[in-house]
Amino acid sequence: MSNEVFDPALWTRQLTRRSDSDLSFDPASVARGAAILPDSCFYIDAVKGLVPPSVAALVETPMRRLLHSTVCRAELAAGAAKLPLADPRTPGSRARIASILDRMPAENLVQPSAAAWDGAGALAGTLARTQGLAKGAHLTLLLDAAILLSALERNACVITANVGDFDLLAQLRPEAKLLFYRPVLAQVRSRPVEVG
């Protein structure tokens, strides 16, 4: 990660989301040797077959190192635990999430360093202030920022469909590498992506 310390005081104006044409949606833009670190939404989209084929091909490239964030693991586990017990779909959804977690090799798990957590707090707090977010809304950004800075520490590229939040974070840390995607329509689902 860059030795440069992020200074929240330098950011005083509200940021605006950039247009898609200013963001990276092309898997070919990911450097050949760069590792990939999926955001939490990617895992769910992968199981549902909603990841675009070009992004799926990038992730499944045999020589590509696929990292898994402990932050994403926690988000997925929390999502499984909060599913309503009375919903008949809950057992199947929980089983799919458990399967995702089981396929993450321990040697490819990464967690934010203490410095990354500190930096994530500074990024989330800065966006809460500049964007005028509701009280508590910065906590979601805190987790996204921790994922972003974990990837930055490892020179990895984050893959996410969360364009709004990650674009704002990337404006604060422009050296971060991101690949955005839009989930394919449910009517044109592709095969599930093997992540693990």
C-alpha positions in Angstrom: 0.0 0.0 0.0 1.1 3.5 -0.6 3.1 5.1 2.3 1.1 8.3 1.7 -1.2 9.0 4.6 -4.8 9.8 3.7 -5.8 13.3 5.0 -9.5 13.7 5.5 -9.1 17.5 5.8 -8.2 17.7 2.1 -11.7 16.6 1.2 -14.3 19.3 1.7 -16.7 19.0 -1.3 -19.3 16.4 -2.1 -18.1 13.9 -4.6 -20.3 12.8 -7.6 -20.3 9.4 -9.1 -18.4 9.3 -12.4 -20.0 8.1 -15.6 -19.5 4.5 -16.6 -17.3 5.6 -19.4 -14.8 6.9 -16.9 -14.6 3.6 -15.0 -13.1 0.2 -15.8 -15.7 -2.3 -16.9 -13.3 -4.1 -19.3 -11.7 -7.3 -17.9 -8.8 -6.8 -20.4 -7.8 -3.8 -18.3 -6.8 -6.0 -15.4 -3.0 -6.4 -15.4 -1.8 -9.8 -16.5 -0.2 -10.8 -13.2 -2.5 -9.0 -10.8 -4.4 -11.0 -8.2 -8.2 -10.6 -8.0 -10.2 -9.9 -4.8 -14.0 -10.2 -5.3 -16.3 -7.9 -3.3 -19.1 -9.7 -1.4 -21.7 -9.0 -4.1 -19.6 -10.9 -6.6 -20.0 -14.2 -4.7 -23.8 -14.0 -4.7 -24.0 -13.0 -8.4 -21.6 -15.8 -9.2 -23.8 -18.5 -7.6 -26.9 -17.0 -9.3 -25.2 -16.9 -12.7 -25.4 -13.2 -13.0 -21.7 -12.5 -13.6 -21.0 -11.4 -17.2 -19.1 -14.2 -19.1 -16.1 -12.0 -19.8 -15.7 -11.3 -16.0 -16.3 -15.0 -15.2 -13.6 -16.0 -17.7 -11.1 -13.6 -16.0 -11.8 -15.0 -12.5 -11.6 -18.6 -13.7 -8.3 -18.1 -15.5 -6.1 -20.9 -14.1 -3.0 -18.8 -13.6 -4.8 -15.9 -12.0 -4.5 -15.7 -8.2 -7.9 -15.4 -6.6 -7.9 -13.8 -3.1 -10.8 -13.9 -0.6 -11.3 -11.2 2.0 -12.2 -12.1 5.6 -14.4 -9.0 5.4 -16.5 -10.6 2.6 -16.7 -13.8 4.6 -18.1 -11.9 7.5 -20.6 -10.1 5.3 -21.7 -13.3 3.7 -22.1 -15.0 7.1 -24.1 -12.1 8.4 -26.3 -12.2 5.3 -27.0 -15.9 5.9 -27.8 -15.4 9.6 -30.3 -12.6 9.0 -32.4 -14.5 6.5 -36.0 -15.0 7.9 -36.5 -18.4 9.5 -40.1 -18.7 8.3 -39.1 -18.3 4.6 -38.9 -21.7 2.9 -36.1 -20.5 0.7 -33.8 -19.8 3.7 -32.3 -23.3 4.1 -31.3 -23.4 0.5 -29.9 -19.9 0.6 -27.9 -20.6 3.7 -26.5 -23.8 2.2 -25.4 -21.9 -0.9 -23.6 -19.3 1.2 -22.0 -22.1 3.3 -20.8 -23.7 0.1 -19.2 -20.4 -1.0 -17.4 -20.1 2.3 -16.2 -23.7 2.2 -14.7 -23.2 -1.3 -12.4 -20.3 -0.1 -8.9 -21.9 0.4 -7.4 -20.8 3.7 -4.1 -20.0 1.9 -6.0 -17.4 -0.3 -7.7 -15.6 2.6 -6.6 -12.1 3.3 -7.5 -9.7 6.0 -7.0 -6.0 6.4 -4.0 -4.9 8.4 -4.3 -2.5 11.3 -3.2 0.3 9.0 -5.9 -0.7 6.4 -8.6 -0.6 9.1 -7.4 2.8 10.2 -7.4 4.0 6.6 -10.8 2.4 6.0 -12.2 4.4 8.9 -10.8 7.6 7.6 -12.2 7.0 4.1 -15.7 6.0 5.4 -15.8 9.0 7.8 -14.7 11.4 5.0 -17.4 10.1 2.7 -20.0 10.3 5.5 -19.1 13.9 6.0 -18.7 15.0 2.4 -21.7 13.1 1.1 -24.0 14.0 4.0 -24.8 10.4 4.8 -27.3 9.5 7.5 -26.0 8.5 10.9 -24.6 4.9 10.7 -24.6 4.8 6.9 -20.8 5.0 7.0 -20.5 1.5 8.4 -21.3 -0.2 5.1 -18.6 2.1 3.5 -16.2 1.1 6.3 -16.4 -2.6 5.2 -16.1 -1.7 1.5 -13.1 0.6 2.3 -11.5 -2.3 4.2 -11.9 -4.6 1.2 -10.4 -1.9 -1.1 -7.4 -1.2 1.1 -6.8 -5.0 1.6 -6.6 -5.3 -2.1 -4.3 -2.2 -2.4 -1.9 -3.7 0.2 -1.6 -6.7 -2.1 -1.6 -4.9 -5.4 -4.8 -6.8 -6.2 -7.8 -5.7 -8.3 -11.3 -5.6 -6.6 -14.1 -6.9 -8.7 -17.5 -5.5 -7.8 -20.9 -4.6 -9.1 -21.2 -1.9 -6.3 -20.3 0.9 -8.6 -21.7 3.8 -6.5 -19.7 3.1 -3.3 -16.5 1.9 -4.8 -16.3 4.7 -7.3 -16.5 7.2 -4.4 -13.8 5.3 -2.5 -11.6 5.1 -5.6 -11.9 8.9 -6.0 -10.3 9.2 -2.5 -7.7 6.5 -3.3 -7.2 6.7 -7.1 -4.3 4.2 -7.0 -6.7 1.4 -6.2 -7.4 -1.1 -9.0 -11.0 -1.8 -9.7 -13.0 -3.8 -12.2 -16.7 -3.0 -12.3 -19.4 -5.2 -13.8 -23.2 -5.0 -14.2 -25.0 -8.2 -13.4 -26.6 -9.8 -16.4 -30.3 -9.9 -16.6 -32.0 -12.8 -14.9 -33.5 -13.8 -18.3 -30.0 -14.4 -19.8 -28.3 -16.0 -16.8 -25.0 -17.7 -17.5 -23.7 -20.7 -15.7 -22.6 -20.3 -12.1 -19.0 -19.2 -11.7 -16.6 -21.4 -9.7 -15.1 -19.1 -7.1 -12.6 -20.8 -4.8 
